[in-house]
Amino acid sequence: MNKSDVPVLSVSALTSLIKDKLNENFPYLNLIGEVSNFRPSSTGHWYFSLKDESASISIVMFKSNTWKVSRQLKEGDKIQIYGVLDVYPPRGTYSIKCDSISFIGKGDILAKLEERKLLYKNAGWFNENLKKSIIRFPKKLGIITSPTTAALQDVLQVLERRAPNLDVIIIPCTVQGNSASKTISKAIEIANNFDLCDQLILTRGGGSIEDLLPFSEEIVLKSILSSDIPIISGVGHEIDFALCDFVSDLRAPTPSAAAELASSGFVDIRNQYKELSISIENSLSNKINYLEEKISKYNIEYLNTYINSKIDNIYYKSINSVNELETSINKIIIDYENKLNIAKLEISALNPKSILDRGYSIVRDNNNKIIKKSDDVMSNDLINITLKDGNIVAEVKK
């Protein structure tokens, strides 16, 4: 083809031809890639690149569509987008106008959580009329968590500072992994079935989305809904959420905050005591000042003695009132300490190791299931016997 046979085009005309060809051959696209250079604008539009190992393409998602996405994008998110190929004439560049985004991997978990949250909300599981009132002065507080988690130490430290005489029982469970939801649910049921406490804290520290998933499982939510004991949820950090937060009777942003909510009544009564003491002191001081001023107006010795006697009487009565109040509070403190000691003894008695110390043993089959009857085993089966000081593997002969 000769040069003269090639038509002369303006830049705009060429760009229009390219745009028409692209739109004709690529009307809509589904693309998978990794988010890079995410730049949300002040007007609400999202600009970012979608890349893989060897290529990258610009993406724009206008504000009218961003509301459909369950959360804002982050660098490194793996996503699938649906949109149309577009050419931007002023720069001669092409990009994808994105209509929708779905997360792959971690983002997909968030989407599923949001779907599940909407499902349970529509089912009425989050309704306020299902929530029980939190007890201001619990007699015994139960904490459902892993005994090794840092969250437990945070809760105990707060309770020691704010309500040192509160009776606390720890109901252990697994807070992470495939079996965690079952152990959490079982712990809630045990607390209710055995009337272990009159208020519960369900808690664990922060973690990844996957780590917190057990607290969003249906089996846990159902146990919370059926619990007769009020439950405070303190799962993760303030930015985290689990579906148990919405079903529980009260949600705390952190484990420490859950402990503060559970002990708020004790702090309030302590503050009231301080205010009462200050009020009594001020009342006494004002009364004394008033009488002293009144006495100063008279020079009669008898009147002076009489009034001083009245002042002393009022003062001693007030002091006695304060002493009686302190005595009553100390008695309450002693009662709570006694209850705590009794509870410690009860917990110690329930420890399986205590039973082993008395000469008993625990027999399990190859699946680590406890053998309760002779019918649970057959001849030649291997069994594991747990004693006080170790394990014995034995074979059933008869």
Contacts in CASP RR format, 6 or more apart in sequence:
PFRMAT RR
TARGET T0000
AUTHOR 0000-0000-0000
METHOD contacts of the structure
MODEL  1
MNKSDVPVLSVSALTSLIKDKLNENFPYLNLIGEVSNFRPSSTGHWYFSL
KDESASISIVMFKSNTWKVSRQLKEGDKIQIYGVLDVYPPRGTYSIKCDS
ISFIGKGDILAKLEERKLLYKNAGWFNENLKKSIIRFPKKLGIITSPTTA
ALQDVLQVLERRAPNLDVIIIPCTVQGNSASKTISKAIEIANNFDLCDQL
ILTRGGGSIEDLLPFSEEIVLKSILSSDIPIISGVGHEIDFALCDFVSDL
RAPTPSAAAELASSGFVDIRNQYKELSISIENSLSNKINYLEEKISKYNI
EYLNTYINSKIDNIYYKSINSVNELETSINKIIIDYENKLNIAKLEISAL
NPKSILDRGYSIVRDNNNKIIKKSDDVMSNDLINITLKDGNIVAEVKK
9 17 0 8 1.000
12 89 0 8 1.000
15 87 0 8 1.000
15 89 0 8 1.000
15 92 0 8 1.000
16 89 0 8 1.000
18 87 0 8 1.000
18 94 0 8 1.000
19 86 0 8 1.000
19 87 0 8 1.000
19 89 0 8 1.000
22 85 0 8 1.000
22 86 0 8 1.000
22 87 0 8 1.000
22 94 0 8 1.000
23 84 0 8 1.000
23 85 0 8 1.000
23 86 0 8 1.000
26 84 0 8 1.000
26 85 0 8 1.000
27 84 0 8 1.000
28 82 0 8 1.000
28 83 0 8 1.000
28 84 0 8 1.000
29 81 0 8 1.000
29 82 0 8 1.000
29 83 0 8 1.000
29 84 0 8 1.000
29 85 0 8 1.000
29 96 0 8 1.000
30 80 0 8 1.000
30 81 0 8 1.000
30 82 0 8 1.000
30 83 0 8 1.000
31 50 0 8 1.000
31 57 0 8 1.000
31 80 0 8 1.000
31 81 0 8 1.000
31 96 0 8 1.000
32 52 0 8 1.000
32 78 0 8 1.000
32 79 0 8 1.000
32 80 0 8 1.000
32 104 0 8 1.000
33 50 0 8 1.000
33 51 0 8 1.000
33 52 0 8 1.000
33 78 0 8 1.000
33 79 0 8 1.000
33 80 0 8 1.000
34 50 0 8 1.000
34 51 0 8 1.000
34 52 0 8 1.000
34 76 0 8 1.000
34 77 0 8 1.000
34 78 0 8 1.000
34 79 0 8 1.000
35 48 0 8 1.000
35 49 0 8 1.000
35 50 0 8 1.000
35 73 0 8 1.000
35 74 0 8 1.000
35 75 0 8 1.000
35 76 0 8 1.000
35 77 0 8 1.000
35 78 0 8 1.000
35 79 0 8 1.000
36 48 0 8 1.000
36 49 0 8 1.000
36 50 0 8 1.000
36 51 0 8 1.000
36 56 0 8 1.000
36 75 0 8 1.000
36 76 0 8 1.000
37 48 0 8 1.000
37 49 0 8 1.000
37 75 0 8 1.000
38 46 0 8 1.000
38 47 0 8 1.000
38 48 0 8 1.000
38 73 0 8 1.000
38 74 0 8 1.000
38 75 0 8 1.000
39 46 0 8 1.000
39 47 0 8 1.000
39 48 0 8 1.000
40 46 0 8 1.000
40 47 0 8 1.000
40 72 0 8 1.000
41 47 0 8 1.000
43 63 0 8 1.000
44 63 0 8 1.000
44 66 0 8 1.000
45 60 0 8 1.000
45 61 0 8 1.000
45 62 0 8 1.000
45 63 0 8 1.000
45 66 0 8 1.000
46 59 0 8 1.000
46 60 0 8 1.000
46 61 0 8 1.000
46 66 0 8 1.000
46 73 0 8 1.000
46 98 0 8 1.000
47 58 0 8 1.000
47 59 0 8 1.000
47 60 0 8 1.000
48 58 0 8 1.000
48 59 0 8 1.000
48 73 0 8 1.000
49 56 0 8 1.000
49 57 0 8 1.000
49 58 0 8 1.000
49 59 0 8 1.000
50 56 0 8 1.000
50 57 0 8 1.000
50 59 0 8 1.000
50 79 0 8 1.000
50 81 0 8 1.000
50 96 0 8 1.000
51 57 0 8 1.000
57 94 0 8 1.000
57 95 0 8 1.000
57 96 0 8 1.000
58 93 0 8 1.000
58 94 0 8 1.000
58 95 0 8 1.000
58 96 0 8 1.000
59 81 0 8 1.000
59 95 0 8 1.000
59 96 0 8 1.000
59 98 0 8 1.000
60 95 0 8 1.000
60 96 0 8 1.000
60 97 0 8 1.000
60 98 0 8 1.000
61 69 0 8 1.000
61 97 0 8 1.000
61 98 0 8 1.000
61 99 0 8 1.000
61 101 0 8 1.000
62 97 0 8 1.000
65 98 0 8 1.000
65 99 0 8 1.000
65 100 0 8 1.000
68 100 0 8 1.000
68 101 0 8 1.000
69 100 0 8 1.000
69 101 0 8 1.000
70 103 0 8 1.000
70 107 0 8 1.000
70 110 0 8 1.000
70 111 0 8 1.000
70 114 0 8 1.000
71 107 0 8 1.000
71 110 0 8 1.000
73 79 0 8 1.000
73 101 0 8 1.000
77 103 0 8 1.000
77 106 0 8 1.000
77 107 0 8 1.000
78 103 0 8 1.000
78 104 0 8 1.000
78 105 0 8 1.000
78 106 0 8 1.000
78 107 0 8 1.000
79 101 0 8 1.000
79 102 0 8 1.000
79 103 0 8 1.000
79 104 0 8 1.000
79 107 0 8 1.000
80 101 0 8 1.000
80 102 0 8 1.000
80 104 0 8 1.000
81 96 0 8 1.000
81 98 0 8 1.000
81 100 0 8 1.000
81 101 0 8 1.000
82 98 0 8 1.000
82 99 0 8 1.000
82 100 0 8 1.000
82 101 0 8 1.000
83 96 0 8 1.000
83 97 0 8 1.000
83 98 0 8 1.000
83 99 0 8 1.000
83 100 0 8 1.000
84 96 0 8 1.000
84 97 0 8 1.000
84 99 0 8 1.000
85 94 0 8 1.000
85 95 0 8 1.000
85 96 0 8 1.000
85 97 0 8 1.000
86 94 0 8 1.000
86 95 0 8 1.000
86 96 0 8 1.000
86 97 0 8 1.000
87 93 0 8 1.000
87 94 0 8 1.000
88 94 0 8 1.000
88 95 0 8 1.000
102 108 0 8 1.000
102 111 0 8 1.000
103 109 0 8 1.000
103 110 0 8 1.000
103 111 0 8 1.000
106 208 0 8 1.000
106 209 0 8 1.000
106 210 0 8 1.000
107 209 0 8 1.000
109 209 0 8 1.000
109 210 0 8 1.000
109 213 0 8 1.000
110 209 0 8 1.000
113 209 0 8 1.000
113 216 0 8 1.000
113 243 0 8 1.000
116 216 0 8 1.000
116 243 0 8 1.000
117 243 0 8 1.000
117 246 0 8 1.000
120 126 0 8 1.000
120 221 0 8 1.000
120 243 0 8 1.000
120 246 0 8 1.000
120 247 0 8 1.000
121 246 0 8 1.000
124 130 0 8 1.000
125 221 0 8 1.000
125 225 0 8 1.000
125 246 0 8 1.000
125 247 0 8 1.000
126 246 0 8 1.000
126 247 0 8 1.000
130 225 0 8 1.000
131 248 0 8 1.000
131 249 0 8 1.000
131 250 0 8 1.000
132 228 0 8 1.000
132 230 0 8 1.000
132 249 0 8 1.000
133 230 0 8 1.000
133 249 0 8 1.000
134 199 0 8 1.000
134 230 0 8 1.000
134 232 0 8 1.000
134 249 0 8 1.000
134 250 0 8 1.000
134 261 0 8 1.000
134 262 0 8 1.000
135 198 0 8 1.000
135 199 0 8 1.000
135 230 0 8 1.000
136 264 0 8 1.000
136 265 0 8 1.000
136 268 0 8 1.000
137 265 0 8 1.000
137 266 0 8 1.000
137 269 0 8 1.000
138 166 0 8 1.000
138 197 0 8 1.000
138 198 0 8 1.000
138 199 0 8 1.000
138 262 0 8 1.000
139 167 0 8 1.000
139 197 0 8 1.000
139 198 0 8 1.000
139 339 0 8 1.000
140 167 0 8 1.000
140 168 0 8 1.000
140 169 0 8 1.000
140 196 0 8 1.000
140 197 0 8 1.000
140 198 0 8 1.000
140 199 0 8 1.000
140 339 0 8 1.000
140 343 0 8 1.000
141 159 0 8 1.000
141 166 0 8 1.000
141 167 0 8 1.000
141 168 0 8 1.000
141 169 0 8 1.000
141 197 0 8 1.000
141 199 0 8 1.000
141 200 0 8 1.000
141 201 0 8 1.000
141 262 0 8 1.000
142 168 0 8 1.000
142 169 0 8 1.000
142 170 0 8 1.000
142 171 0 8 1.000
142 191 0 8 1.000
142 196 0 8 1.000
142 197 0 8 1.000
142 199 0 8 1.000
142 200 0 8 1.000
142 201 0 8 1.000
143 152 0 8 1.000
143 155 0 8 1.000
143 156 0 8 1.000
143 168 0 8 1.000
143 169 0 8 1.000
143 170 0 8 1.000
143 171 0 8 1.000
143 200 0 8 1.000
143 201 0 8 1.000
143 203 0 8 1.000
144 171 0 8 1.000
144 173 0 8 1.000
144 184 0 8 1.000
144 187 0 8 1.000
144 188 0 8 1.000
144 191 0 8 1.000
144 200 0 8 1.000
144 201 0 8 1.000
144 202 0 8 1.000
144 203 0 8 1.000
145 151 0 8 1.000
145 152 0 8 1.000
145 155 0 8 1.000
145 170 0 8 1.000
145 172 0 8 1.000
145 173 0 8 1.000
145 175 0 8 1.000
145 201 0 8 1.000
145 202 0 8 1.000
145 203 0 8 1.000
145 204 0 8 1.000
145 255 0 8 1.000
146 152 0 8 1.000
146 172 0 8 1.000
146 173 0 8 1.000
146 174 0 8 1.000
146 175 0 8 1.000
146 176 0 8 1.000
146 204 0 8 1.000
147 170 0 8 1.000
147 172 0 8 1.000
149 175 0 8 1.000
149 204 0 8 1.000
149 205 0 8 1.000
150 205 0 8 1.000
151 203 0 8 1.000
151 204 0 8 1.000
151 205 0 8 1.000
151 206 0 8 1.000
151 236 0 8 1.000
151 255 0 8 1.000
152 170 0 8 1.000
152 203 0 8 1.000
152 255 0 8 1.000
154 254 0 8 1.000
154 255 0 8 1.000
154 256 0 8 1.000
154 259 0 8 1.000
155 201 0 8 1.000
155 203 0 8 1.000
155 255 0 8 1.000
155 256 0 8 1.000
155 258 0 8 1.000
155 259 0 8 1.000
156 168 0 8 1.000
156 259 0 8 1.000
157 256 0 8 1.000
158 256 0 8 1.000
158 259 0 8 1.000
158 260 0 8 1.000
158 263 0 8 1.000
159 166 0 8 1.000
159 168 0 8 1.000
159 259 0 8 1.000
159 262 0 8 1.000
159 263 0 8 1.000
162 259 0 8 1.000
162 260 0 8 1.000
162 263 0 8 1.000
162 266 0 8 1.000
162 267 0 8 1.000
163 263 0 8 1.000
163 266 0 8 1.000
163 267 0 8 1.000
165 332 0 8 1.000
165 333 0 8 1.000
165 336 0 8 1.000
165 337 0 8 1.000
165 340 0 8 1.000
166 263 0 8 1.000
166 266 0 8 1.000
166 336 0 8 1.000
167 336 0 8 1.000
167 339 0 8 1.000
167 340 0 8 1.000
167 343 0 8 1.000
168 340 0 8 1.000
169 196 0 8 1.000
169 197 0 8 1.000
169 343 0 8 1.000
169 347 0 8 1.000
171 187 0 8 1.000
171 190 0 8 1.000
171 191 0 8 1.000
171 196 0 8 1.000
171 200 0 8 1.000
172 187 0 8 1.000
173 180 0 8 1.000
173 183 0 8 1.000
173 184 0 8 1.000
173 186 0 8 1.000
173 187 0 8 1.000
174 180 0 8 1.000
174 183 0 8 1.000
174 184 0 8 1.000
174 214 0 8 1.000
175 184 0 8 1.000
175 204 0 8 1.000
175 205 0 8 1.000
175 214 0 8 1.000
175 215 0 8 1.000
176 204 0 8 1.000
176 211 0 8 1.000
176 214 0 8 1.000
177 214 0 8 1.000
180 214 0 8 1.000
181 214 0 8 1.000
181 215 0 8 1.000
181 217 0 8 1.000
181 219 0 8 1.000
181 220 0 8 1.000
182 219 0 8 1.000
184 202 0 8 1.000
184 214 0 8 1.000
184 215 0 8 1.000
184 220 0 8 1.000
184 223 0 8 1.000
185 219 0 8 1.000
185 220 0 8 1.000
185 222 0 8 1.000
185 223 0 8 1.000
188 200 0 8 1.000
188 202 0 8 1.000
188 220 0 8 1.000
188 223 0 8 1.000
188 224 0 8 1.000
188 227 0 8 1.000
188 231 0 8 1.000
189 223 0 8 1.000
190 196 0 8 1.000
191 197 0 8 1.000
191 200 0 8 1.000
191 227 0 8 1.000
191 229 0 8 1.000
192 226 0 8 1.000
192 227 0 8 1.000
192 228 0 8 1.000
192 229 0 8 1.000
197 229 0 8 1.000
198 229 0 8 1.000
198 230 0 8 1.000
199 229 0 8 1.000
199 230 0 8 1.000
199 232 0 8 1.000
199 262 0 8 1.000
200 227 0 8 1.000
200 229 0 8 1.000
200 230 0 8 1.000
200 231 0 8 1.000
200 232 0 8 1.000
201 231 0 8 1.000
201 232 0 8 1.000
201 234 0 8 1.000
201 255 0 8 1.000
201 258 0 8 1.000
201 259 0 8 1.000
201 262 0 8 1.000
202 215 0 8 1.000
202 224 0 8 1.000
202 231 0 8 1.000
202 232 0 8 1.000
202 233 0 8 1.000
202 234 0 8 1.000
202 235 0 8 1.000
202 244 0 8 1.000
202 248 0 8 1.000
203 233 0 8 1.000
203 234 0 8 1.000
203 235 0 8 1.000
203 236 0 8 1.000
203 255 0 8 1.000
203 258 0 8 1.000
204 212 0 8 1.000
204 215 0 8 1.000
204 234 0 8 1.000
204 235 0 8 1.000
204 236 0 8 1.000
204 255 0 8 1.000
205 235 0 8 1.000
205 236 0 8 1.000
205 237 0 8 1.000
205 254 0 8 1.000
205 255 0 8 1.000
206 212 0 8 1.000
206 235 0 8 1.000
206 236 0 8 1.000
206 237 0 8 1.000
206 240 0 8 1.000
207 236 0 8 1.000
207 237 0 8 1.000
207 240 0 8 1.000
212 235 0 8 1.000
212 236 0 8 1.000
212 240 0 8 1.000
212 242 0 8 1.000
213 242 0 8 1.000
214 220 0 8 1.000
215 233 0 8 1.000
215 235 0 8 1.000
215 242 0 8 1.000
215 243 0 8 1.000
215 244 0 8 1.000
216 242 0 8 1.000
216 243 0 8 1.000
216 244 0 8 1.000
220 244 0 8 1.000
221 243 0 8 1.000
221 244 0 8 1.000
221 247 0 8 1.000
224 231 0 8 1.000
224 233 0 8 1.000
224 244 0 8 1.000
224 247 0 8 1.000
224 248 0 8 1.000
225 247 0 8 1.000
230 249 0 8 1.000
230 250 0 8 1.000
231 248 0 8 1.000
231 249 0 8 1.000
231 250 0 8 1.000
232 248 0 8 1.000
232 249 0 8 1.000
232 250 0 8 1.000
232 251 0 8 1.000
232 252 0 8 1.000
232 258 0 8 1.000
232 261 0 8 1.000
232 262 0 8 1.000
233 242 0 8 1.000
233 244 0 8 1.000
233 245 0 8 1.000
233 247 0 8 1.000
233 248 0 8 1.000
233 250 0 8 1.000
233 251 0 8 1.000
233 252 0 8 1.000
233 258 0 8 1.000
234 245 0 8 1.000
234 251 0 8 1.000
234 252 0 8 1.000
234 253 0 8 1.000
234 254 0 8 1.000
234 255 0 8 1.000
234 257 0 8 1.000
234 258 0 8 1.000
235 241 0 8 1.000
235 242 0 8 1.000
235 244 0 8 1.000
235 245 0 8 1.000
235 255 0 8 1.000
236 242 0 8 1.000
236 254 0 8 1.000
236 255 0 8 1.000
237 253 0 8 1.000
237 254 0 8 1.000
238 253 0 8 1.000
238 254 0 8 1.000
245 251 0 8 1.000
250 261 0 8 1.000
252 258 0 8 1.000
252 260 0 8 1.000
252 261 0 8 1.000
273 325 0 8 1.000
273 329 0 8 1.000
276 325 0 8 1.000
277 322 0 8 1.000
280 318 0 8 1.000
280 321 0 8 1.000
280 322 0 8 1.000
283 318 0 8 1.000
284 314 0 8 1.000
284 315 0 8 1.000
284 318 0 8 1.000
287 311 0 8 1.000
287 314 0 8 1.000
288 311 0 8 1.000
288 315 0 8 1.000
291 307 0 8 1.000
291 310 0 8 1.000
291 311 0 8 1.000
294 307 0 8 1.000
295 303 0 8 1.000
295 304 0 8 1.000
295 307 0 8 1.000
295 308 0 8 1.000
298 304 0 8 1.000
348 354 0 8 1.000
352 362 0 8 1.000
353 388 0 8 1.000
356 362 0 8 1.000
356 386 0 8 1.000
356 387 0 8 1.000
356 388 0 8 1.000
357 388 0 8 1.000
359 387 0 8 1.000
359 388 0 8 1.000
361 385 0 8 1.000
361 386 0 8 1.000
361 387 0 8 1.000
362 370 0 8 1.000
362 385 0 8 1.000
362 386 0 8 1.000
363 370 0 8 1.000
363 371 0 8 1.000
363 383 0 8 1.000
363 384 0 8 1.000
363 385 0 8 1.000
363 386 0 8 1.000
364 370 0 8 1.000
364 371 0 8 1.000
364 383 0 8 1.000
364 384 0 8 1.000
364 386 0 8 1.000
365 371 0 8 1.000
365 376 0 8 1.000
365 377 0 8 1.000
365 381 0 8 1.000
365 382 0 8 1.000
365 383 0 8 1.000
365 384 0 8 1.000
366 381 0 8 1.000
366 382 0 8 1.000
366 383 0 8 1.000
366 384 0 8 1.000
368 384 0 8 1.000
369 376 0 8 1.000
371 377 0 8 1.000
371 383 0 8 1.000
377 383 0 8 1.000
377 396 0 8 1.000
378 396 0 8 1.000
379 396 0 8 1.000
379 397 0 8 1.000
379 398 0 8 1.000
380 395 0 8 1.000
380 396 0 8 1.000
381 395 0 8 1.000
381 396 0 8 1.000
382 393 0 8 1.000
382 394 0 8 1.000
382 395 0 8 1.000
382 396 0 8 1.000
383 393 0 8 1.000
383 394 0 8 1.000
383 395 0 8 1.000
383 396 0 8 1.000
384 391 0 8 1.000
384 392 0 8 1.000
384 393 0 8 1.000
384 394 0 8 1.000
385 391 0 8 1.000
385 392 0 8 1.000
385 393 0 8 1.000
385 394 0 8 1.000
END
